[in-house]
Amino acid sequence: MAAQIGTVLGIGLVFLGFGALLLRRSLIWKLLGLNVASGGAIVFLVALSHRPGAVPPLSGYPEGTPSADPLPQALVLTAIVIHFATLALSLAYAISLTERFHTQETGRIEAAAEEEMER
């Protein structure tokens, strides 16, 4: 039951994040939507790797006992670290763009950048 709730929650977060990414104009809201979508993907991976009654993969347990797979945990931890670094770099870039163009709306930033390239 917990795996199904986690799967639905992960899919819901991905759709919510992509909705914010597509519908919002502000650069910060777009980064927040991307963050939520990435968090949803991580929740989805954790929910998929859930095995009821699984024990840690150590010796000493009886034969035939299901063991937890450590690979999804390692992938999720790596994804969290990469996501944090990417988000920090994106926020620094957003601050730089905001200071340069004095706006956070992506349409205005694109128009101002095109004007600069024409000069």
DOZA-867483 format. One record per residue: residue number from 1; residue in three letters; x, y, z of N, C-alpha, C in turn. Coordinates in pm, 1 decimal. Atoms other than C-alpha are relative to their C-alpha. Layout:
N
REC num residu     n_px     n_py     n_pz    ca_px    ca_py    ca_pz     c_px     c_py     c_pz
REC NUM    ala        X        Y        Z        X        Y        Z        X        Y        Z
...
//
This chain:
119
REC num residu     n_px     n_py     n_pz    ca_px    ca_py    ca_pz     c_px     c_py     c_pz
REC   1    met     81.7   -119.3      0.0      0.0      0.0      0.0     86.7    126.7      0.0
REC   2    ala    -87.9   -117.5     -6.5    283.9    240.7     84.3     67.2     24.9   -133.9
REC   3    ala    -64.7    -16.3    130.6    446.0    175.3   -253.2    -95.6     66.4    -99.0
REC   4    gln     95.5    -62.1     91.4    126.9    268.0   -439.4    -19.4    148.2     32.5
REC   5    ile     14.3   -140.3    -39.9     87.2    589.7   -239.1    122.1     79.4    -43.4
REC   6    gly   -122.8    -67.1     42.4    451.2    680.0   -305.5      7.4     17.3   -150.0
REC   7    thr     -0.4     -9.4    145.8    412.6    606.5   -675.5    -94.3    109.7    -47.9
REC   8    val     97.1   -102.4     38.4    100.4    822.3   -706.9     49.9    138.9     41.3
REC   9    leu    -53.3   -127.3    -46.2    261.7   1098.6   -499.9    114.3     47.4    -90.2
REC  10    gly   -110.9    -35.5     88.9    575.2   1090.1   -717.5    -48.6     47.5   -135.4
REC  11    ile     54.7    -40.6    129.6    376.1   1107.4  -1040.6    -71.4    134.4     11.8
REC  12    gly     68.0   -128.0    -21.8    162.8   1388.8   -897.9     97.8    116.0     12.3
REC  13    leu   -100.0   -104.9    -14.0    470.9   1589.3   -800.8     67.1     32.9   -133.0
REC  14    val    -60.2    -24.5    131.8    622.7   1544.1  -1146.5    -93.5     84.6    -85.5
REC  15    phe     95.1    -77.8     78.3    304.4   1672.5  -1313.6    -16.4    141.8     54.9
REC  16    leu     10.3   -132.0    -61.0    276.6   1960.4  -1065.6    121.6     85.5    -35.1
REC  17    gly   -121.6    -73.7     33.7    638.3   2060.0  -1128.1      4.6     41.3   -145.7
REC  18    phe      0.2    -34.8    142.0    605.3   2044.8  -1506.6   -108.8    102.4    -32.1
REC  19    gly    103.7   -100.8     18.1    281.1   2242.0  -1483.4     49.9    138.7     36.3
REC  20    ala    -57.6   -128.7    -39.4    459.1   2519.8  -1295.3    107.0     43.1    -99.6
REC  21    leu   -105.7    -31.2     97.0    747.1   2499.7  -1543.1    -59.2     55.9   -128.6
REC  22    leu     60.4    -44.2    124.9    515.0   2547.4  -1839.6    -88.1    124.1     14.4
REC  23    leu    100.2   -105.1    -12.6    260.1   2793.0  -1698.8     51.2    129.7     62.2
REC  24    arg    -50.9   -119.9    -66.3    469.4   3038.7  -1495.8     99.6     73.0    -88.5
REC  25    arg    -93.0    -80.2     79.0    668.5   3324.7  -1648.4    127.5     33.0     75.7
REC  26    ser   -114.8    -38.5    -80.9    903.1   3399.1  -1360.4    105.7   -109.5     -0.6
REC  27    leu   -111.3     93.8      3.5   1243.9   3238.8  -1373.2     11.3    -80.0    129.4
REC  28    ile     -7.8     68.9   -129.4   1238.3   3154.4  -1002.1   -110.4   -104.7     11.2
REC  29    trp    109.5     98.3     -2.9    897.4   2983.4  -1035.1     31.1   -119.0    -90.6
REC  30    lys    -37.9    109.0     89.8   1030.7   2781.6  -1327.7    102.9    -91.1     67.0
REC  31    leu    -98.6     81.0    -71.4   1328.6   2668.4  -1120.0    -64.4    -77.1    114.8
REC  32    leu     72.6     69.2   -106.4   1094.9   2584.0   -831.4    -79.7   -117.1    -56.4
REC  33    gly     74.1    109.0     64.3    877.2   2377.9  -1067.7     91.9   -114.1    -40.8
REC  34    leu    -97.5    102.8     35.9   1183.4   2194.9  -1195.5     47.8    -75.8    123.9
REC  35    asn    -39.7     62.0   -125.8   1285.3   2127.8   -834.9   -107.4    -97.2     48.5
REC  36    val    110.4     87.2    -43.2    942.1   1983.7   -751.1     -8.9   -123.7    -90.1
REC  37    ala      4.4    114.2     92.6    945.5   1764.9  -1064.8    113.4    -97.5     27.8
REC  38    ser   -113.2     87.4    -32.1   1289.0   1632.0   -975.1    -24.2    -74.7    131.1
REC  39    gly     34.6     66.6   -125.9   1173.0   1559.6   -620.6   -103.7   -108.9    -20.8
REC  40    gly     99.4    102.1     32.4    874.7   1372.6   -762.5     61.8   -121.7    -64.4
REC  41    ala    -69.0    113.3     62.6   1103.7   1159.3   -977.1     76.8    -80.9    103.8
REC  42    ile    -73.1     69.8   -106.7   1312.0   1076.3   -669.6    -96.5    -80.4     86.5
REC  43    val    101.2     72.9    -78.0    999.4    982.3   -469.1    -50.1   -121.0    -78.3
REC  44    phe     45.5    110.2     84.8    884.2    767.7   -762.5    102.4   -114.1     -0.6
REC  45    leu   -103.1    104.5     -2.0   1218.8    580.7   -772.4      5.9    -72.4    134.0
REC  46    val      0.0     62.9   -132.8   1209.5    521.3   -398.0   -120.7    -91.9     14.7
REC  47    ala    121.6     82.3    -10.8    850.6    390.2   -420.5     11.3   -126.2    -84.7
REC  48    leu    -14.8    118.8     84.6    939.7    155.5   -706.3     94.9   -103.3     60.5
REC  49    ser    -97.5     94.5    -55.9   1228.9      4.3   -512.9    -46.2    -62.2    131.5
REC  50    his     50.3     53.7   -126.3   1012.8    -74.9   -207.3    -34.4   -148.4    -13.4
REC  51    arg     33.2    143.2     -7.5    997.1   -446.2   -121.2    -50.3    -30.2    140.3
REC  52    pro     51.8     29.1   -134.2    769.7   -546.2    167.9     73.4   -118.5     63.3
REC  53    gly    -65.7    107.2    -73.7    946.8   -755.7    427.8    146.6    -19.4    -34.4
REC  54    ala   -139.7     14.1     40.0   1291.8   -698.7    281.0     91.8     33.9    117.3
REC  55    val   -100.2    -21.5   -104.1   1595.0   -712.7    509.5    126.2     56.0    -64.8
REC  56    pro   -124.5    -49.7     58.5   1934.2   -548.0    463.8     79.1   -114.0    -64.1
REC  57    pro    -72.7    106.1     70.3   2158.3   -740.8    221.5    128.7    -40.0     73.0
REC  58    leu   -113.2     46.2    -79.6   2384.1   -890.6    488.5     -8.9   -151.4     16.6
REC  59    ser      3.1    144.7    -24.4   2483.1  -1248.9    557.4    -53.9    -25.8    139.9
REC  60    gly     53.0     37.1   -129.9   2327.0  -1431.6    849.8   -151.1    -11.0      2.3
REC  61    tyr    144.2     16.0      6.9   1965.4  -1419.4    739.0    -31.4   -135.2    -62.0
REC  62    pro     35.1    131.1     56.2   1783.2  -1742.2    653.0     -9.5      5.6   -152.9
REC  63    glu      7.3     10.4    146.4   1790.6  -1860.5    291.5   -142.9     26.6    -46.4
REC  64    gly    131.9    -29.2     55.0   1501.9  -1730.9     82.4    -63.4    126.9     54.1
REC  65    thr     53.3   -126.2    -51.2   1451.2  -1410.3    283.5     27.0    109.1   -103.8
REC  66    pro    -24.6   -105.0    100.2   1398.7  -1119.2     41.6     90.0    109.5     56.2
REC  67    ser    -90.5   -105.4    -46.1   1675.4   -861.9     65.1    -25.3    128.1    -78.1
REC  68    ala     16.8   -130.8     63.5   1662.5   -492.3    -12.8    113.2     22.1    -99.6
REC  69    asp    -99.2    -29.3    103.0   1841.9   -377.6   -324.8     65.0    134.8     31.1
REC  70    pro    -64.2   -127.7    -33.4   2102.9   -110.0   -238.3     21.9     91.9   -120.2
REC  71    leu    -25.6    -81.8    117.7   2138.2     12.5   -598.5    -97.0    118.3    -14.3
REC  72    pro     88.9   -117.3      9.5   1820.1    229.6   -605.7     30.8    106.7    104.8
REC  73    gln    -34.8    -97.4   -103.2   1926.2    390.6   -278.1    122.3     80.9    -41.5
REC  74    ala   -120.2    -70.2     46.0   2267.4    475.8   -421.2    -32.6     95.1   -114.5
REC  75    leu     38.3    -86.6    110.6   2111.4    614.5   -738.8    -78.1    122.1     48.0
REC  76    val     78.4   -110.8    -52.0   1866.7    827.7   -542.5     89.1     98.6     74.5
REC  77    leu    -91.9    -90.6    -69.7   2141.3    968.1   -318.2     84.6     79.3    -99.0
REC  78    thr    -76.4    -69.6    103.0   2347.3   1051.4   -625.5    -86.5    103.5    -70.1
REC  79    ala     91.5    -93.7     65.2   2044.9   1214.3   -789.5    -26.7    121.3     88.1
REC  80    ile     23.7   -111.7    -91.6   1981.4   1427.1   -479.9    119.2     94.9      1.6
REC  81    val   -119.8    -83.7     -1.9   2341.8   1551.2   -471.8     14.8     77.0   -130.9
REC  82    ile     -9.9    -67.1    129.6   2346.6   1628.3   -844.9   -108.7    105.7    -13.5
REC  83    his    110.7    -95.2      7.7   2007.9   1796.9   -818.5     29.8    124.8     82.8
REC  84    phe    -33.3   -114.4    -84.8   2126.7   2018.8   -533.2    104.1     89.2    -66.9
REC  85    ala   -104.1    -78.9     66.7   2436.8   2126.9   -724.3    -56.1     72.4   -122.0
REC  86    thr     59.7    -61.7    117.8   2238.0   2194.3  -1040.3    -93.5    114.7     39.3
REC  87    leu     89.6   -105.7    -46.2   1977.8   2395.8   -849.0     78.6    120.6     50.1
REC  88    ala    -81.6   -111.4    -48.0   2245.6   2604.9   -678.2     59.8     78.4   -116.5
REC  89    leu    -55.5    -66.9    117.5   2411.4   2681.2  -1012.1   -109.1     75.7    -76.1
REC  90    ser    110.9    -65.8     69.7   2073.4   2763.7  -1170.2    -46.0    125.0     73.4
REC  91    leu     39.5   -118.6    -76.3   1982.9   3002.2   -888.2    104.6    110.4    -11.5
REC  92    ala   -104.8   -100.6     19.3   2318.9   3175.9   -919.4    -11.8     63.5   -138.0
REC  93    tyr     19.1    -51.2    135.1   2258.2   3210.7  -1293.1   -124.2     88.8     -7.7
REC  94    ala    122.3    -81.2     -2.1   1906.3   3344.0  -1228.3     25.6    134.5     67.7
REC  95    ile    -35.0   -126.2    -65.7   2044.5   3605.4   -989.8     79.5     87.9    -95.4
REC  96    ser    -80.4    -75.3     96.8   2297.6   3708.4  -1254.0    -87.4     59.0   -110.7
REC  97    leu     89.9    -50.0    103.7   2026.8   3738.3  -1520.0    -91.3    110.6     52.5
REC  98    thr     86.8   -101.4    -59.0   1801.9   3936.7  -1285.5     74.7    131.3     17.8
REC  99    glu    -78.2   -122.4    -15.5   2079.5   4183.0  -1208.8     32.6     62.9   -135.3
REC 100    arg    -38.6    -51.6    131.1   2170.2   4217.1  -1576.1   -118.3     61.8    -74.6
REC 101    phe    114.7    -45.6     78.7   1821.2   4256.6  -1726.5   -110.0     64.6     84.8
REC 102    his     94.3    -63.4    -93.3   1630.5   4386.5  -1417.3   -141.1    -57.6    -10.0
REC 103    thr    129.5     68.4      2.7   1349.0   4132.5  -1458.6     23.6   -149.5     18.7
REC 104    gln     -6.3    145.7     -9.9   1270.5   3767.9  -1391.3    -93.1    -68.6    -99.1
REC 105    glu     89.5     58.6     99.2   1018.0   3718.0  -1670.0     81.5    -49.8   -118.6
REC 106    thr    -83.0     62.1    103.1   1161.1   3481.6  -1927.5    -18.7     65.2   -136.9
REC 107    gly     23.8    -66.2    128.4    998.6   3658.7  -2223.5     78.6    129.2    -14.1
REC 108    arg    -76.2   -125.5      2.5   1156.2   3991.2  -2133.5    149.9    -27.3     -6.4
REC 109    ile   -142.9     34.4      3.1   1494.6   3829.5  -2072.6     40.5    -41.8   -140.4
REC 110    glu    -31.0     42.5    136.6   1483.1   3663.0  -2414.7      1.5    118.0    -96.5
REC 111    ala      4.3   -117.1     88.3   1383.1   3989.3  -2585.8    120.5     90.5     22.4
REC 112    ala   -116.3    -84.1    -29.4   1657.0   4185.0  -2408.5    128.9    -65.2    -48.9
REC 113    ala   -119.9     69.5     48.1   1914.9   3919.6  -2494.3      9.7      7.9   -152.0
REC 114    glu     -0.9    -13.1    146.0   1811.7   3931.4  -2861.5     41.3    141.1    -42.2
REC 115    glu    -41.2   -137.7     29.3   1848.0   4311.9  -2858.5    149.7     16.4     17.5
REC 116    glu   -144.0    -10.7    -22.6   2197.6   4279.6  -2713.6     79.3    -69.2   -110.0
REC 117    met    -71.7     73.2    105.5   2297.8   4025.3  -2976.7     -5.2     75.0   -132.3
REC 118    glu      9.3    -75.1    123.5   2176.3   4252.9  -3257.1     96.6    117.5     -3.9
REC 119    arg    -91.6   -114.0     -4.6   2399.0   4535.5  -3139.0    140.7    -38.8    -28.4
//
